[in-house]
Each structure stands twice: as C-alpha cells, then as structure tokens.
Amino acid sequence: MKQLYLKYKGFYRDNFSLAYPVVISQIGHTLVALSDSIIIGHTGKVPLAAVSLGNGLFGIFMVTGIGMSYGLTPLIAQENGRGNKGSIGHLLSHSLIVNMTVGVLLSTFIYFASAYMDRLDQEPDVVKQAIPFLRYLGFSFVPLMLFLTFKQFAEGLGFTRQAMNISIIGNLINIVIGITLVYGFFGLPRMGVVGVGIATFTDRLIMGITMAFYVLRSPRFKPYLQSFGFSNIKMSSIKKILGIGAPVALQYVFEVSAFSGAAVMVGWIGAAELAAHQIALSLASMTYMMASGISAAAGIKSGNNFGKQDYVSLRLSAIASYHMVLILMGTAALVFVTCRFLLPTMYINDPQVISIAAGLLIIAAFFQLFDGAQVVGLGILRGLGDVRMPTLITLVAYWVIGLPLGYFLGVHLKFGVEGIWWALALGLLCASILLFVRFHVKTKRLAL
C-alpha cells in the first residue's frame, strides 16, 4: 500500500489541487435542486413532489448544457499542452456561440413543452405547481450556459477556484431568496413553489454575469484572449466543438434521463414514493456531481498530457483519479447506510416518505462506486477526444438495460420504487466496467 501511494503521490497532489474547486463548483449545480427541495419540503409532500418533477425534467436539459460546455474544455487543455495560446481565445468565441444558441433554443422549448406536463400521468395537484416552477428553471437556462462557457474555459487552463467561489456565493443567494419568497418574509406574499423558481433564476443570472466579467477582465487570461472575437467565425471550429460537446451531452442525457424517466414511473406509483425518490436522488446526485468534479479534473489532466504527448503521465494521472473517486464514493456509501433515516429528515417530516427514502439510500450506497468509476472513465476518455464509443456504452447501459429493466421490475412485477432503483444500479455497474476496459486498452496502447 505504501509503495502504491509513493508511486502516485505526485499525481494525487496535482489532481486534488485541480479537482477540489471543480468538485465544489459542480456541487453547486446540485445544491440548487437540493436547497429547493429542503426549502419547499417542509410545506408538504405535494409541493416537494412538484419540485421533484420539475427538477427531474429540467435535469435532462441541465446536463445537456453541461455536456455541450464540455466540448470546449479538452480542446483548451490540449492546445494549452501544445503551447498554442493563439488558438485558445478563438475556441472560446465559437464555444460561446454554440452554448448560447443551445441555451436560447432549450429555454424556449422548456417554456412551451411545460404546458403538456399533464400528459405524464402525474397527480393533478403536483402538475399544477410544477409547471410554473419548470418555466422559471427554463428562464435560468440562458445565464446557466453563459456561466458554463466561461467556467469551462477557465478550468481548461487549470484556473478552477474562481468558479468555485462564484458557485458558493450563488448558492447562498439562492437559499436566502428562496426562503424569503417561499415563506413570505419581510412582508412579501408566500409564493411557495414559484418562489424557489424565482430564486434559482436570480442565482444563475448573477453567476453567469459574474463569471463572464471575471474571465474577460482578469489580467491572467489576457494572453489567451488575443484571438477572442466574432469577426472570424469558422464552421470548422464550431464542428470541432460540437464533435466533442454533442456526444458528451448525450452521455449525460442518457444517464440523467434514465433517472428522470424513473421519476415518471415512480409517479405512477404514488406521491409519497415520488417524494422519497426525489430525496434519495438529490442526495445521490450530490455525490455524483462531486465525482463529476474529479472527472472534469481528470479530463483536463488527460487532455493536457495528451497534448504534450506524455502518455505515461497521462495513464498514471488517470489511475490516480480512479483511486480518488473510489475513496470519495466509498465514504459516501457509508454515510448513506449509517444515516439513511436521518438524511431524509432534512427534507420532510412525513414518516412514510422517510421510510421509503431510507430504503432507496441503501440501494444508492450500493451503486456509489460504480457511479464514480463510470463518470471518471468518461472524463478521462473525453480528455483524449474519445467520445463516440463511450456515448454508445452509456446508451446501452441506461436505456437498453437500466430503464427497461426498471419498468419490468418496478411496474410490471410490482416491486415498486426499489425495483426501479435496483435496475438503474445494474445499468451503472455495466457502464463502469465497460468504460474502464475502454480506458485501460486505449491508454495502455498509448503508453507503450
């Protein structure tokens, strides 16, 4: 064990220094939904179910945006590794065009599509409150894409702390505004679910403007922004960004939409089960976003080493990232098991919901290691520019195995919400194994 530590010591240190700010800023995305659920949960299980449904559906669009923004990061890391500063600002310009276009299109789609939520066969009271909430989340999508564009640019160059600081401040703003509007403090009317929607929009608007201002005005980025502008737009550069961003977006969509699809199936079972699903999923999503922070850092390091053609360091750094995420997710699994009845009380006091959520946290603990391993594998391969085969792997794992099996076990065989979750756990296991094999074969060949 000591020899193993000494072998990877330098890589642990470098990866941790790069990863922990990314982990915290990634948690920020989940904390928005988490704080929304906690704030609204004590007003009743129907409002909590409405927030669950809205966040579950919006989660598909949010990870699409995150995935699209990741089309920039490995390209920046690779060009920085090659020492090509002149092309980095050019990439940022084209990424901004792509991401803001995606933001406007998806925001518009969310607004109009939300009117058809009643066709998901959910309880009418839940749908009535979920529609305006989802629309405010849709409005927040454009500033979210602005934030992500400049965040991924900075992180691709190894500057990760500012996005972390902005995420922390943004989440504090979200909590303060959310509590104020939901419960009607300072003479304001009680706005309930709509209040947390407004708070989320305000939070993301502030974060997006602040992150853009920081990158464009900070002296440390001036050498990289010499080619930033919109007078020399090239379709080849847009295609290059889309060539990575679109498959990465699909990777995230396949996994998150499987859990969102599961939320719809759980809604068929009952409001209490859906509320419990939201509680367990929000906790599992937090650890997932922490793991995706390590994944993002692993992608930056692998992209940078790939650009330098330092394939030995690439492999060692990647393996160190696997070690780090397994330790993180193993710790999370222990917390889920030991605190499974305590953690749900942060959201709600309903004994039935707490009991169901505690059972789901046992399953969540089981798949923590698989979830962490698969997301780090995706990050490492993304840094190498390998996105197509990993995308196919995620499609098979979640939509060919996980979700259909979830319907069979949970709905057809009537094992309920736990049957659905066990099926999704199997999908995560399959993805983690296949992605590790892909990483091992590809990097072993490069290192020889």
Residue pairs with C-beta under 8 A, 6 or more apart in sequence:
5 12
7 316
8 316
8 319
8 320
8 323
11 313
11 316
11 317
11 319
11 320
12 320
12 323
12 324
14 301
14 317
15 294
15 297
15 298
15 301
15 317
15 320
15 321
15 324
16 324
18 158
18 160
18 297
18 300
18 301
19 160
19 293
19 294
19 296
19 297
19 298
19 321
19 324
20 293
21 160
21 161
21 163
21 164
22 155
22 160
22 163
22 164
22 293
22 294
22 296
22 297
23 289
23 290
23 293
23 294
23 297
24 164
24 167
24 168
24 293
25 151
25 160
25 163
25 164
25 166
25 167
25 293
26 289
26 290
26 292
26 293
26 296
27 167
27 286
27 289
27 290
27 293
28 167
28 168
28 170
28 171
29 62
29 66
29 167
29 289
30 282
30 285
30 286
30 288
30 289
31 171
31 174
31 286
32 171
32 174
32 200
32 203
32 204
33 51
33 55
33 59
33 282
33 285
34 282
34 283
34 285
34 286
35 171
35 174
35 175
35 178
36 51
36 55
36 174
36 178
36 196
36 199
36 200
37 48
37 51
37 52
37 55
37 278
37 279
37 282
37 347
38 346
38 347
39 175
39 178
39 179
39 182
39 196
40 47
40 48
40 50
40 51
40 182
40 192
40 193
40 196
41 47
41 48
41 275
41 279
41 346
41 347
41 348
42 347
42 348
42 349
43 182
43 192
45 271
45 272
45 275
45 348
45 350
45 353
46 123
46 125
46 126
46 129
46 271
47 129
47 192
47 193
48 275
48 278
48 347
48 348
49 123
49 126
49 267
49 271
49 274
49 275
49 278
50 125
50 126
50 127
50 128
50 129
50 130
50 133
50 193
51 130
51 133
51 193
51 196
51 278
52 263
52 274
52 275
52 277
52 278
52 281
53 117
53 120
53 122
53 126
53 127
53 130
53 134
53 263
53 267
53 274
54 130
54 133
54 134
54 137
54 193
54 197
55 137
55 278
55 282
56 259
56 260
56 263
56 264
56 278
56 281
57 117
57 134
57 260
58 110
58 134
58 137
58 138
59 256
59 259
59 260
59 285
60 253
60 256
60 257
60 260
61 106
61 110
61 138
61 141
62 141
62 144
62 256
63 249
63 252
63 253
63 255
63 256
64 102
64 106
64 249
64 252
64 253
65 99
65 102
65 103
65 106
65 141
65 144
65 145
65 148
65 249
66 148
66 249
66 252
67 245
67 246
67 248
67 249
67 250
67 251
67 252
67 253
68 98
68 99
68 102
68 145
68 245
68 246
68 248
68 249
69 95
69 99
69 145
69 148
69 149
69 151
69 152
69 245
70 152
70 244
70 245
70 248
70 249
70 296
70 299
70 382
71 95
71 98
71 241
71 242
71 243
71 244
71 245
71 246
71 248
72 91
72 92
72 95
72 149
72 152
72 153
72 156
72 241
72 245
73 152
73 153
73 155
73 156
73 296
73 299
73 300
73 303
73 382
74 156
74 244
74 299
74 300
74 302
74 303
74 382
74 383
74 384
74 385
75 91
75 156
75 240
75 241
75 244
75 303
76 88
76 91
76 92
76 152
76 153
76 156
76 157
76 303
77 156
77 157
77 299
77 300
77 301
77 303
77 304
77 307
77 383
78 303
78 304
78 306
78 307
78 383
78 385
79 85
79 87
79 88
79 91
79 307
80 88
80 156
80 157
80 158
80 304
80 307
81 303
81 304
81 305
81 306
81 307
81 308
82 307
82 308
85 223
85 224
85 226
86 226
86 227
87 227
88 157
88 224
88 225
88 227
89 224
89 225
89 226
89 227
89 228
89 229
90 227
90 228
90 232
90 237
91 237
91 241
92 149
92 150
92 153
92 224
92 225
92 228
93 227
93 228
93 229
93 230
93 233
94 233
94 234
94 237
94 238
94 241
95 149
95 152
95 153
95 241
96 149
97 230
97 233
97 238
98 238
98 241
98 242
98 245
99 145
99 146
99 148
99 149
100 142
100 145
100 146
100 149
102 145
103 141
103 142
103 144
103 145
103 146
104 142
106 138
106 141
107 138
107 139
107 141
107 142
109 138
110 134
110 135
110 137
110 138
110 141
111 135
111 138
111 139
114 131
114 134
114 135
114 138
115 131
117 127
117 130
117 131
117 134
118 124
118 127
120 127
120 264
120 267
121 264
121 267
121 268
122 130
122 264
122 267
122 274
123 267
123 271
126 267
126 271
126 274
129 192
129 193
130 193
132 193
132 194
132 197
133 193
133 194
133 196
133 197
134 197
135 197
136 194
136 197
136 198
136 200
136 201
137 197
137 200
137 201
139 201
140 200
140 201
140 203
140 204
140 205
142 208
143 201
143 204
143 205
143 207
143 208
143 209
144 204
144 207
144 208
145 208
146 208
146 209
146 211
146 212
147 166
147 204
147 207
147 208
147 211
147 212
149 212
150 211
150 212
150 214
150 215
150 216
151 163
151 211
153 215
154 160
154 162
154 163
154 211
154 214
154 215
154 221
155 163
155 296
155 300
156 300
156 303
157 221
157 224
158 300
158 304
159 220
159 221
160 297
162 211
162 214
163 211
166 207
166 210
166 211
166 214
167 207
170 203
170 204
170 206
170 207
171 203
173 199
173 202
173 203
173 206
174 199
174 200
174 202
174 203
175 199
177 195
177 198
177 199
177 202
177 203
178 195
178 196
178 199
178 200
179 185
180 186
180 188
180 195
181 188
181 191
181 194
181 195
181 196
181 198
181 199
182 190
182 191
182 192
182 193
182 195
182 196
183 190
184 190
184 191
191 198
215 221
216 225
243 387
244 382
244 385
244 387
247 387
247 388
247 390
247 391
248 378
248 382
248 387
248 391
250 391
250 394
250 395
251 378
251 387
251 390
251 391
251 394
254 391
254 394
254 395
254 397
254 398
254 399
255 394
255 397
255 398
255 431
257 398
258 398
258 399
258 402
258 403
258 406
258 424
258 427
259 281
259 424
261 403
262 277
262 403
262 406
262 420
262 421
262 424
263 274
263 277
263 278
263 281
265 406
265 407
265 410
265 411
265 420
266 273
266 274
266 277
266 410
266 417
266 420
267 273
267 274
268 411
269 410
269 411
269 416
269 417
272 350
272 352
272 353
272 356
273 356
273 416
273 417
275 347
275 348
275 350
275 353
275 357
276 344
276 353
276 354
276 356
276 357
276 360
276 417
277 360
277 417
278 347
279 343
279 344
279 347
279 348
279 353
279 357
279 360
280 344
280 357
280 360
280 361
280 363
280 364
280 421
282 347
283 336
283 343
283 361
283 364
284 336
284 364
284 368
284 371
287 328
287 329
287 332
287 368
287 371
287 372
288 371
288 375
290 328
290 332
291 325
291 328
291 329
291 371
291 372
291 375
291 376
292 375
292 379
294 321
294 324
294 325
294 328
294 372
294 376
294 379
295 321
295 325
295 375
295 376
295 378
295 379
295 380
296 379
297 321
297 379
298 317
298 318
298 321
298 376
298 379
298 380
298 383
299 379
299 380
299 382
299 383
300 383
301 314
301 317
301 318
301 321
301 383
302 314
302 317
302 318
302 379
302 380
302 382
302 383
302 384
303 382
303 383
303 384
303 385
304 383
305 311
305 313
305 314
305 317
306 314
306 383
306 384
306 385
311 443
311 446
311 447
312 447
314 443
314 446
314 447
315 443
315 444
315 446
315 447
318 380
318 439
318 443
321 376
321 379
321 380
322 373
322 376
322 377
322 436
325 372
325 373
325 375
325 376
326 369
326 372
326 373
328 372
329 368
329 369
329 371
329 372
329 373
330 368
330 369
332 365
332 368
333 364
333 365
333 366
333 368
333 369
334 365
335 343
336 343
336 361
336 362
336 364
336 365
336 368
337 361
337 362
337 365
340 357
340 358
340 359
340 361
340 362
340 365
341 354
341 358
343 357
343 361
344 353
344 354
344 357
344 358
344 361
345 354
347 357
348 354
356 417
359 418
360 417
360 418
360 421
363 418
363 421
363 422
363 425
364 421
366 425
367 424
367 425
367 428
367 429
369 432
370 425
370 428
370 429
370 431
370 432
371 428
371 432
373 432
373 435
373 436
374 394
374 397
374 428
374 431
374 432
374 435
377 390
377 432
377 435
377 436
377 438
377 439
378 390
378 394
378 435
380 439
380 443
381 387
381 390
381 435
381 438
381 439
381 442
382 390
384 442
384 443
386 438
386 442
389 438
390 435
390 438
393 431
393 434
393 435
393 438
394 431
396 430
397 427
397 428
397 430
397 431
397 434
398 424
398 427
398 431
401 423
401 426
401 427
401 430
402 423
402 424
402 426
402 427
402 428
403 423
403 424
403 427
405 423
405 426
405 427
406 419
406 420
406 421
406 423
406 424
407 420
408 423
409 415
409 419
409 420
409 422
409 423
410 416
410 417
410 418
410 419
410 420
410 423
411 420
413 419
415 422
